[in-house]
Amino acid sequence: MDWISVLKVAIAFIVLAIAARADWRTREASDVYWMVIGGTGMFFLAAQIVLDGANIIYLAMLAPIAWFFVDIFWDRKGMFEDGISPLPLGLYAISFGILAMMIYLYNADIYFWKLMIVPIMFLIFILLYQFDIIKGGADAKALIALSIMFPLYPIIEPFPLIDLPYDAAQFVLPFPLLILFNAAIITVIVPVLLLFYNLSKKQVRFPAMILGYRMPIEEAKGKFVWPMERVEEGAVKFSVFPPASETLNEDLDRLSAAGLKEVWVTPKIPFLIPIAASLLFSVIVGNLLFLFIR
């Protein structure tokens, strides 16, 4: 058994689970969680290069990876804001210089490109966040940190159940992207779970029953939920996708004044929860796409 992979999965999942719990309860997840995953991942990445007997020069890859990662958490001015900031500009110049040199020297080595998955994933997740495909900053940081921890598919015999068809398949859907992909699939399962939950409670209203559940109005106050019902122009109206409201308690009070005791709500489920579940699913099951690639 690959104990390094076991340790990596255990550390990443435990930290993700703690972060997801914090996000669920407070809607905040400290950057410390991602620093732990990313920092530990840097250690494992260096150890893996040495244990694999790879070209020792590949350790230089850790410098730009470390800088790109640290800069995510550095609350600083822009490099060209109020003049030129020489320190970050210099560090980026050095980092890109190292990557350019490595690409020039080792572009024919597949091991090098396995390491390049990390900065490439950084770029992809940052772009997905900028284009609002990944909604939360904590989600993007979590995925970036996981890119350092898992640039490649962790192999823990007999897992994953779906084998990699060939080594280069690592590049078809890199493991960090697989975590995001499977997390999205898990999110889609939530409406099915809500459907069965509401059927068990005999709370039938479509499509509300696949988007949320009924909750006493007083209980909804202070909860992280969006009411799917609200009072507009003196009438109670239903909205499948309720807009975010800064006056949740006032909205609920108006519903109560209109005679409602309970309200249909949709829960605010932090995406860190599907990400944590996806990590385990991806490690155990693997990439469903590989069922069709042989």
Secondary structure, DSSP 8 states (H G I E B T S, - for coil): --HHHHHHHHHHHHHHHHHHHHHHHHS---HHHHHHHHHHHHHHHHHHHHHTT--GGGGGGHHHHHHHHHHHH-----TTTTS--HHHHHHHHHHHHHHHHHHHHHTT-HHHHHHHHHHHHHHHHHHHHHTTSS--HHHHHHHHHHHHH-SS---BTTB-SS--SSGGGGGTS-HHHHHHHHHHHHHHHHHHHHHHHHHHTT---TTHHHH-EEEEHHHHTTSSEEESEEEETTEEEE-SS----S-HHHHHHHHHHTT-SEEEEEE---THHHHHHHHHHHHHT--GGGGS--
